[in-house]
Amino acid sequence: MTVLSRRTFVLSATAAAAAFGLRGPLAFIGPANAMGPGNELPRFARFQVGELEVIQLYDGVWQKPHDPNFIKNATVEETKQALREAGITDAHVPITFTVTVVRMGDRTIMFDAGTGGQMAPTAGLMMKESMQAAGIDPKAINTIVMTHFHPDHIFGLMEKDTNAQVFPDAEIVVPATEYKYWTDPGVLSSLPEARQGLAKRIQATFPNWSNIRQVEEDAEVVPGIRSVASYGHTPGHTSYLISSGNEQLMVLGDVSNLPALFVRNPGWHAAFDQDAEMAEATRRKIYDRVVADGITVTGYHFGMPGAGKIEKDGGGYAFNPITA
């Protein structure tokens, strides 16, 4: 794995600020800027963590219209400015979906399951295009590890019309806290109407599937992978720390949405975060941990490549993507 550094091809401080919000010069990788108009993101990216092969699969993008309620403590103009400073289109908010696959010996482990083509017309590419391009047979997936139960992460487990399992032969590992929250019959009365349909779909599927295994926080999921509680986005949102030799990768899930918005501005509160204050505290804690320990991270909404390093930058942070 190669992580760009200031000793490779270096941009000026002005250009670096435009790319990642950094105040000094920074190396640049083209695909990290590929969310601009007219650009096509690669279908997959491949890199190593120690002895492990990591493959990231592009599932598409939601071209979310600007909404003053999207970020509770930032205006639409501030959001557009942050996108422009990162070299990203500001015509809409381009929320990408990126699924991570790790090959560990005889195991092929997938983190989250994509949108299943059931959300945005520009999403749902993982099964149709990206797995094939990366040379992954869906039937080879042994284990699917879930970060949380939002639709863009779990709908890839369920057929659109029948709710039948898409991966019936894979073990599905879920955070116990998240599972208990969404399968509690009383949760419906506590949710806004817009989220009740999700809870009903979860309750109609997961409790009836025999291949689901719940894991607690700070538990070994499989040898080399531990769960990391990262609550706030949802009540049981969980990240995962993968270790191989002296190298580590943390699968963040939705600790952050777009880096240009929520890595750069960790105090911004997204409407998707169920407990915004807790989500912010988690974000800062996780960022500080991966910075201090030099851990490579993946983010579900980080674009392609969806992995790299986070570094401290003034009152915020910056995301420095990998290149193969």
C-alpha positions as CSV (number, residue, x, y, z in Angstrom):
1,M,0.0,0.0,0.0
2,T,1.2,3.5,-0.8
3,V,-0.1,6.5,1.1
4,L,0.7,9.8,-0.5
5,S,3.1,12.0,1.4
6,R,4.5,15.5,1.0
7,R,7.6,13.9,-0.5
8,T,5.8,12.7,-3.6
9,F,4.3,15.0,-6.3
10,V,3.5,18.1,-4.3
11,L,0.9,20.8,-4.9
12,S,1.3,24.4,-3.8
13,A,-0.3,25.4,-0.5
14,T,-3.1,27.1,-2.4
15,A,-3.9,24.0,-4.5
16,A,-3.6,21.7,-1.5
17,A,-6.1,23.9,0.4
18,A,-8.5,23.5,-2.6
19,A,-8.1,19.7,-2.6
20,F,-8.2,18.8,1.0
21,G,-8.5,21.9,3.2
22,L,-4.8,21.7,4.3
23,R,-2.9,24.8,5.0
24,G,0.4,23.6,3.6
25,P,1.5,21.7,0.4
26,L,0.2,18.2,-0.1
27,A,0.6,15.4,-2.6
28,F,-2.4,14.8,-4.8
29,I,-4.1,11.8,-6.4
30,G,-6.4,12.2,-9.3
31,P,-9.2,9.7,-8.3
32,A,-9.7,11.5,-5.0
33,N,-11.0,14.5,-7.0
34,A,-13.1,12.3,-9.3
35,M,-16.5,13.4,-8.0
36,G,-16.4,16.6,-10.1
37,P,-18.8,17.0,-13.0
38,G,-18.0,14.8,-16.0
39,N,-15.7,12.4,-14.1
40,E,-16.3,8.7,-13.7
41,L,-15.1,7.0,-10.5
42,P,-13.3,3.7,-10.9
43,R,-15.3,0.6,-10.1
44,F,-12.8,-0.8,-7.6
45,A,-9.5,0.0,-5.9
46,R,-7.1,-2.6,-4.5
47,F,-4.3,-2.2,-1.8
48,Q,-2.5,-4.2,0.9
49,V,-2.7,-4.0,4.7
50,G,0.1,-6.2,5.9
51,E,-0.5,-9.6,4.3
52,L,-4.2,-8.8,3.6
53,E,-5.6,-7.8,0.3
54,V,-8.2,-5.0,0.6
55,I,-10.6,-4.3,-2.3
56,Q,-13.0,-1.4,-2.4
57,L,-16.1,-1.6,-4.5
58,Y,-17.9,1.4,-5.9
59,D,-21.7,1.1,-5.5
60,G,-22.6,4.4,-7.0
61,V,-23.5,7.9,-5.9
62,W,-26.6,9.7,-4.6
63,Q,-26.7,13.2,-6.1
64,K,-28.4,14.7,-3.1
65,P,-30.1,18.0,-3.7
66,H,-29.0,20.8,-1.4
67,D,-31.2,21.1,1.7
68,P,-30.9,23.6,4.5
69,N,-31.7,20.8,6.9
70,F,-28.9,18.5,5.7
71,I,-26.3,20.0,8.0
72,K,-27.9,21.4,11.1
73,N,-25.2,23.9,12.0
74,A,-24.0,24.9,8.5
75,T,-25.7,26.8,5.7
76,V,-26.2,25.6,2.2
77,E,-23.7,28.2,1.0
78,E,-21.1,27.0,3.6
79,T,-21.7,23.4,2.3
80,K,-21.3,24.5,-1.3
81,Q,-18.1,26.4,-0.4
82,A,-16.6,23.3,1.4
83,L,-17.4,21.2,-1.7
84,R,-15.8,23.8,-4.0
85,E,-12.7,24.0,-1.9
86,A,-12.3,20.2,-2.2
87,G,-12.6,20.4,-6.0
88,I,-16.0,18.7,-5.9
89,T,-19.1,19.8,-7.7
90,D,-21.5,22.0,-5.7
91,A,-24.5,21.5,-8.0
92,H,-25.6,18.9,-5.4
93,V,-24.0,16.9,-2.6
94,P,-22.4,13.8,-4.2
95,I,-22.8,11.1,-1.5
96,T,-20.9,8.1,-2.8
97,F,-21.2,4.5,-1.5
98,T,-18.1,2.3,-1.1
99,V,-18.1,-1.3,0.1
100,T,-14.8,-2.8,1.5
101,V,-13.8,-6.4,1.0
102,V,-10.9,-8.0,2.8
103,R,-9.3,-11.3,1.9
104,M,-7.9,-13.1,5.0
105,G,-6.6,-16.6,4.2
106,D,-9.6,-18.7,3.1
107,R,-12.0,-16.0,4.2
108,T,-13.5,-13.2,2.0
109,I,-15.1,-10.7,4.3
110,M,-17.3,-7.8,3.1
111,F,-18.1,-4.8,5.3
112,D,-21.7,-3.6,4.7
113,A,-23.6,-4.7,1.6
114,G,-24.4,-1.7,-0.5
115,T,-27.6,-0.2,-1.6
116,G,-28.9,-3.1,-3.6
117,G,-30.0,-0.7,-6.3
118,Q,-32.9,0.3,-4.1
119,M,-32.1,3.9,-3.3
120,A,-30.8,6.2,-6.1
121,P,-30.9,5.5,-9.8
122,T,-27.1,6.2,-9.9
123,A,-26.4,3.6,-7.2
124,G,-26.4,-0.2,-7.1
125,L,-23.3,-0.9,-9.2
126,M,-21.5,-3.2,-6.7
127,M,-23.1,-6.5,-7.7
128,K,-23.7,-5.6,-11.4
129,E,-20.4,-4.1,-12.3
130,S,-17.8,-3.5,-9.5
131,M,-17.5,-7.1,-8.2
132,Q,-17.1,-8.4,-11.7
133,A,-14.5,-5.7,-12.6
134,A,-12.6,-6.6,-9.4
135,G,-12.8,-10.4,-10.1
136,I,-14.9,-11.2,-7.0
137,D,-17.5,-13.9,-7.2
138,P,-20.4,-12.9,-4.9
139,K,-20.7,-16.6,-3.8
140,A,-17.1,-16.4,-2.4
141,I,-18.2,-13.9,0.3
142,N,-18.0,-15.9,3.5
143,T,-18.7,-13.2,6.0
144,I,-20.6,-9.9,5.8
145,V,-19.8,-7.5,8.7
146,M,-22.3,-4.7,9.2
147,T,-21.5,-1.3,10.7
148,H,-25.1,-0.3,11.2
149,F,-28.6,-0.7,9.7
150,H,-29.2,2.3,7.5
151,P,-30.7,1.5,4.1
152,D,-27.6,2.2,2.0
153,H,-25.7,-0.4,4.1
154,I,-28.2,-3.2,4.4
155,F,-30.5,-3.1,1.4
156,G,-27.8,-5.0,-0.5
157,L,-28.6,-8.0,1.7
158,M,-32.3,-8.1,0.6
159,E,-34.0,-8.6,-2.7
160,K,-36.0,-5.6,-3.7
161,D,-39.4,-7.2,-4.0
162,T,-39.3,-10.3,-1.9
163,N,-36.8,-9.5,0.9
164,A,-35.1,-12.8,0.1
165,Q,-31.5,-13.1,1.1
166,V,-29.0,-12.0,-1.5
167,F,-26.1,-13.8,0.4
168,P,-27.9,-16.8,2.0
169,D,-24.6,-18.8,2.4
170,A,-22.6,-16.0,4.1
171,E,-22.5,-15.4,7.8
172,I,-23.8,-11.9,8.6
173,V,-22.2,-10.3,11.7
174,V,-24.1,-7.4,13.3
175,P,-23.5,-5.2,16.3
176,A,-25.6,-6.5,19.1
177,T,-26.6,-3.0,20.3
178,E,-27.7,-2.0,16.8
179,Y,-29.6,-5.3,16.4
180,K,-31.4,-5.0,19.7
181,Y,-32.4,-1.4,18.9
182,W,-34.0,-2.0,15.5
183,T,-35.6,-5.3,16.3
184,D,-37.3,-4.0,19.5
185,P,-41.1,-4.0,18.8
186,G,-41.3,-0.7,20.7
187,V,-38.9,1.1,18.4
188,L,-41.6,2.0,15.9
189,S,-43.4,4.4,18.3
190,S,-40.1,6.2,19.0
191,L,-39.2,6.8,15.3
192,P,-40.4,9.5,13.0
193,E,-42.7,8.2,10.3
194,A,-40.0,8.4,7.6
195,R,-37.9,5.8,9.5
196,Q,-40.6,3.4,10.5
197,G,-40.6,1.6,7.1
198,L,-36.9,0.8,7.7
199,A,-37.6,-0.7,11.1
200,K,-40.4,-2.8,9.8
201,R,-38.2,-4.2,7.0
202,I,-35.5,-5.1,9.4
203,Q,-38.0,-6.8,11.7
204,A,-39.4,-8.7,8.8
205,T,-36.0,-10.1,7.8
206,F,-33.2,-10.2,10.3
207,P,-34.9,-12.1,13.2
208,N,-36.0,-14.8,10.7
209,W,-32.5,-15.3,9.2
210,S,-30.4,-18.1,10.8
211,N,-27.1,-16.9,9.5
212,I,-26.9,-13.7,11.7
213,R,-24.4,-13.5,14.5
214,Q,-24.4,-10.7,17.0
215,V,-21.2,-9.3,18.4
216,E,-20.6,-7.0,21.4
217,E,-18.4,-3.9,21.4
218,D,-14.6,-4.5,21.6
219,A,-15.0,-8.1,20.6
220,E,-13.1,-10.3,18.2
221,V,-15.3,-10.7,15.1
222,V,-12.9,-13.1,13.5
223,P,-9.1,-13.5,14.2
224,G,-7.6,-10.2,13.2
225,I,-10.7,-8.1,13.3
226,R,-12.2,-6.3,16.4
227,S,-15.3,-4.3,16.8
228,V,-15.0,-0.7,17.9
229,A,-18.1,1.0,19.3
230,S,-18.7,4.3,17.4
231,Y,-22.2,5.2,18.5
232,G,-24.1,8.3,17.6
233,H,-24.8,8.0,13.9
234,T,-27.1,5.2,15.1
235,P,-27.5,3.8,18.6
236,G,-25.3,0.8,17.8
237,H,-23.1,2.1,15.0
238,T,-19.8,0.1,15.0
239,S,-16.5,0.4,13.3
240,Y,-13.9,-2.4,12.9
241,L,-10.1,-2.5,13.4
242,I,-8.3,-4.9,11.1
243,S,-4.7,-5.9,12.0
244,S,-2.0,-7.7,10.0
245,G,1.5,-7.6,11.2
246,N,2.4,-4.0,12.1
247,E,-0.3,-2.5,9.9
248,Q,-3.9,-1.6,10.8
249,L,-7.0,-0.6,8.9
250,M,-10.1,0.8,10.5
251,V,-13.4,0.4,8.7
252,L,-15.2,3.6,9.9
253,G,-18.6,3.0,8.3
254,D,-20.4,6.3,8.8
255,V,-18.3,7.9,11.5
256,S,-18.0,10.6,8.8
257,N,-20.0,11.3,5.7
258,L,-18.1,13.1,2.9
259,P,-14.5,14.0,4.1
260,A,-14.8,17.5,2.5
261,L,-17.6,18.2,4.8
262,F,-17.3,16.2,8.0
263,V,-13.6,15.3,8.2
264,R,-12.7,18.9,7.5
265,N,-15.4,20.1,9.8
266,P,-15.9,17.5,12.6
267,G,-18.3,19.7,14.4
268,W,-20.9,19.8,11.6
269,H,-24.0,17.8,12.5
270,A,-25.5,15.8,9.6
271,A,-29.3,15.1,9.6
272,F,-28.5,11.4,9.3
273,D,-26.9,11.3,12.7
274,Q,-29.5,10.1,15.2
275,D,-27.6,11.6,18.1
276,A,-25.6,14.5,16.6
277,E,-23.7,15.4,19.8
278,M,-22.7,11.8,20.4
279,A,-21.8,11.4,16.8
280,E,-19.5,14.5,16.9
281,A,-17.8,13.2,20.1
282,T,-17.3,9.8,18.5
283,R,-15.9,11.4,15.3
284,R,-13.3,13.5,17.2
285,K,-12.3,10.5,19.4
286,I,-11.9,8.2,16.4
287,Y,-10.0,10.7,14.3
288,D,-7.6,11.4,17.2
289,R,-7.0,7.7,17.6
290,V,-6.3,7.0,14.0
291,V,-4.0,10.1,13.7
292,A,-2.1,9.1,16.9
293,D,-1.7,5.5,15.8
294,G,-1.2,6.1,12.1
295,I,-4.1,3.8,11.2
296,T,-5.3,3.7,7.6
297,V,-9.1,4.2,7.4
298,T,-11.9,3.5,5.0
299,G,-15.1,5.5,4.9
300,Y,-18.3,4.3,3.3
301,H,-18.9,7.8,1.8
302,F,-15.3,8.7,1.1
303,G,-15.4,8.2,-2.7
304,M,-12.8,6.3,-4.6
305,P,-10.3,5.4,-3.4
306,G,-12.2,5.3,-0.2
307,A,-9.2,4.7,2.0
308,G,-6.2,6.7,3.3
309,K,-4.9,8.6,6.3
310,I,-6.5,11.3,8.4
311,E,-4.3,14.0,9.8
312,K,-4.9,16.9,12.1
313,D,-5.3,20.3,10.4
314,G,-5.9,23.3,12.6
315,G,-9.4,23.0,14.2
316,G,-10.3,20.2,11.8
317,Y,-8.8,17.3,10.0
318,A,-7.8,16.3,6.5
319,F,-8.1,13.1,4.5
320,N,-5.1,12.0,2.5
321,P,-6.2,9.1,0.1
322,I,-4.1,6.1,-0.9
323,T,-2.9,5.2,-4.3
324,A,-2.0,1.7,-5.4
